[in-house]
Structure formats: structure tokens, C-alpha cells
Amino acid sequence: MLSHPEMCRQRLKIKDCLVNPDEIRESERSSKIWLFYKLYQKTPVTTKYVLVVVRIMNGEGFIVTAFFTDKIKKGELIWRKSQ
């Protein structure tokens, strides 16, 4: 998280994003990269999505990076929370 200093002390938001995402998309670059999104009204940088990038290997995933973003990126929809 050193390349995203605004993510300091955001471990609970990252975990919540993985456990209870608003949406999961497959990266346009690789089917082995999944993008987990969750919108938060209050963050250190205003209303933003937390994006957790997860690489899937051997049936398991690991976090590549996490950061705040203002919009959901393109990619095939894997799952969306029902409204």
C-alpha cells in the first residue's frame, strides 16, 4: 500500500470490499484478475469506490493492490449485489 498512501488505515474497508462487494468484474487484461468494488460515502478522499485487485491462481486469490477510484472500470461482470 506504499504506492497508495491514502489507503493507510483502510484495512477494514479492504476486507469489507472483499467480503461484501457491490460488484466484481474480470479485468479486461486478464481473466485471472478480478476487480472487487464497494462504494463508500466517507473516505480520506471524498465519496469513492474501494477497488481491490485480486489475482486468481490455483483456485485461490491474493490481493495485488487496493486503492480508491471514482468509477468502475470496464470488464466482464462476474457478480453484482442486488439492489
C-alpha positions as CSV (number, residue, x, y, z in Angstrom):
1,M,0.0,0.0,0.0
2,L,3.0,2.3,-0.1
3,S,2.2,3.5,-3.6
4,H,-1.3,4.5,-2.3
5,P,-0.7,6.4,0.9
6,E,-4.4,7.2,1.2
7,M,-5.0,3.5,1.9
8,C,-3.2,3.7,5.3
9,R,-5.6,2.5,8.0
10,Q,-8.1,1.3,5.4
11,R,-7.7,-2.4,6.2
12,L,-11.4,-2.8,7.4
13,K,-12.7,-1.2,4.2
14,I,-10.5,-3.5,2.1
15,K,-11.8,-6.6,4.0
16,D,-15.4,-5.4,3.7
17,C,-15.0,-4.8,0.0
18,L,-13.8,-8.4,-0.4
19,V,-16.5,-10.0,1.8
20,N,-19.4,-7.7,0.8
21,P,-18.6,-6.1,-2.6
22,D,-21.1,-4.1,-4.6
23,E,-19.7,-5.5,-7.8
24,I,-17.0,-7.9,-9.1
25,R,-15.6,-7.6,-12.6
26,E,-13.0,-9.6,-14.6
27,S,-10.1,-7.4,-15.8
28,E,-10.0,-6.6,-19.5
29,R,-6.3,-7.6,-19.4
30,S,-6.5,-11.0,-17.8
31,S,-9.2,-13.4,-16.8
32,K,-7.1,-14.2,-13.8
33,I,-7.5,-10.7,-12.3
34,W,-10.8,-9.9,-10.6
35,L,-11.7,-6.4,-9.5
36,F,-13.8,-6.0,-6.3
37,Y,-15.6,-2.7,-5.9
38,K,-17.5,-1.2,-2.9
39,L,-18.8,2.4,-2.7
40,Y,-18.1,4.4,0.4
41,Q,-19.6,7.8,1.1
42,K,-16.8,8.8,3.5
43,T,-13.2,8.1,2.7
44,P,-10.0,10.2,3.1
45,V,-10.5,11.4,-0.4
46,T,-14.4,12.0,-0.5
47,T,-17.0,9.6,-1.9
48,K,-15.2,6.9,-3.7
49,Y,-15.2,3.2,-4.5
50,V,-12.6,1.0,-2.9
51,L,-11.1,-1.2,-5.6
52,V,-9.3,-4.4,-4.5
53,V,-7.5,-6.1,-7.3
54,V,-7.2,-9.9,-6.8
55,R,-5.2,-12.3,-8.8
56,I,-6.7,-15.8,-9.0
57,M,-4.2,-18.7,-9.1
58,N,-4.8,-22.4,-8.5
59,G,-8.3,-21.7,-7.3
60,E,-7.3,-19.2,-4.7
61,G,-6.9,-15.4,-4.8
62,F,-4.4,-12.9,-3.4
63,I,-4.5,-9.2,-3.2
64,V,-2.4,-7.4,-5.8
65,T,-3.3,-3.9,-4.7
66,A,-6.1,-1.7,-3.4
67,F,-7.0,1.9,-3.9
68,F,-9.8,4.4,-4.1
69,T,-11.4,5.2,-7.5
70,D,-14.2,7.3,-8.7
71,K,-15.7,4.9,-11.2
72,I,-16.0,1.2,-12.1
73,K,-13.7,0.2,-14.9
74,K,-14.7,-1.8,-17.9
75,G,-14.6,-5.6,-17.8
76,E,-16.9,-8.5,-17.8
77,L,-19.4,-8.5,-14.9
78,I,-18.9,-11.5,-12.7
79,W,-21.3,-10.6,-9.9
80,R,-23.4,-7.6,-8.8
81,K,-25.1,-7.0,-5.4
82,S,-28.8,-7.0,-5.9
83,Q,-30.4,-3.6,-5.3
